[in-house]
């Protein structure tokens, strides 16, 4: 039985391998381009930045709001859809993002251990970070 290298030649097999890799990369970027044409916005709240679009559910730092309330974020840093991009300096004036509060709670518990060598000093402290979960209604 002849090997594929003998049958087609090694140059052809290298080109075939390169073509298959290119197709794989194209399919990956094509899936990313589908999201490229959605309205994406970067908002700032709690000194953190979040990339959001309409319908997203995100967990943000705790705010003094009740479940079911509507929040308006006015610190919009970036907004874009396709090739129409707007970048703020530092914020875009007149642009807002509306969100509805879905839930409020505490995150997963983390344990903080303090230890000092040769002095029998040990402390174990637990912490649960409070958060608010919001759904982005309108960008």
N, C-alpha and C positions, 0 to 999 in steps of 0.2 A: 504494500500500500504506500502510495506517495504521500509525503508530508505536504501541508499547505504551502510551506515556503518553497518547495520544489515546484509545486504546481503553479503558483501565482507570482512568486518572487517576493523578496523581503521588502522592496520599495512599496509594492502595492499593499502589503499588509500594514506597513507603517502608515500609509495614507488612510487606510480603512480605520485603523485605530484612532488616528487624529480626527477623522470625520465623526466617529461615534462619540468621542469626548466632546466635540463641538456641539453635537445634537443634545447631549446631556446638559451642557452649560446653557444652551439656548432655551431648553424647556424650563430650567430653573429660573432664568431671568424673565421668561414669558410669564411665569406665575407671579413674579414680583411686579411686572408691568401692569397686571390686572389691577393691583392695588394702587398703582401710580395715579390713576385717573379719579380717585376718590378725594373728596375734600379733607385734607389733613391739617390739623392745627396743633400747635405747641402752646400749652397754657402753663402758667406758673401759679402754684398755690402751696402754702406751707414751705416756702423757699426750696421747692422741688419743681422740676419741669416734667410734664407729661405730654406724650404724643397721642392725640385723640382724634376720633372721627365720630360721626353721628351713629348712635347705637352702641357704642363701647360702654363697658362697665369697668370702672377703675376704683381702686382703694386709695384714698388720700388721707393726709393727716387729719386728726380730729378737728371738726369745726363745731361751733355752738349753733347747731340746727337740729330740727326734729325730723323724724322719718316722715317722708311724704312731701317735705318742703321742696321748693324750687330754688336753686342757687344760680347766680349769674357770675361768671368769671370774666373780669374785664382786663386781666393781665395776659393778653394774647401776644406771644413773641413771634409767631410765624404762622402763616396761613397760605395754603397752596392747593391748587387742583390742576393737574397736568402741567402745562408750562406757565400758568398764571401764578406766580409766587410773590408773596408780600412778606417782607422781613421788617420787623419793628426796630426802632432805635430808642430805647430798649423795647418799648411796647407799641403795638399798632393802635392808634387812636380810633375810637368809634367801633371797634370790633369786640363782640362779646360771645361767650359760649354759655348756653343754658344747660343745666343738669338737674336731675331729680334725685333726691336722697332715697336710696333703697333700704339701706341698713346701717346700723352703727354698732360697733362692738370692739372687742379687743383681739389682737393678733395672737399668734402662737407664743407660748412662754419660752423665754430664753433664760439661761442660768449664767450668772456672772460669778466667777470664783476668784477670790483674792487669797493670796498665799505669800507669806514672808518666811524665808528660809531661817532655820535655827531659832525661831522665837515662838513656836506654837501658835502662830497667828493664821487663822483660817476663817473666811467668811463666804457664805453662799447666799447670793441674792437672786431672786427671780424678778422678771419684768415682763409685762404684757403691754405692748404698744397699742393705744387706742386708735381706731380708724373710723372713717365714714366711707361707705360704698355708695358711689353715685353712678347714674346712667346718663350719658350725654344725649340730650334731646335735640338741640339745634346748634349748629356751628355757624 
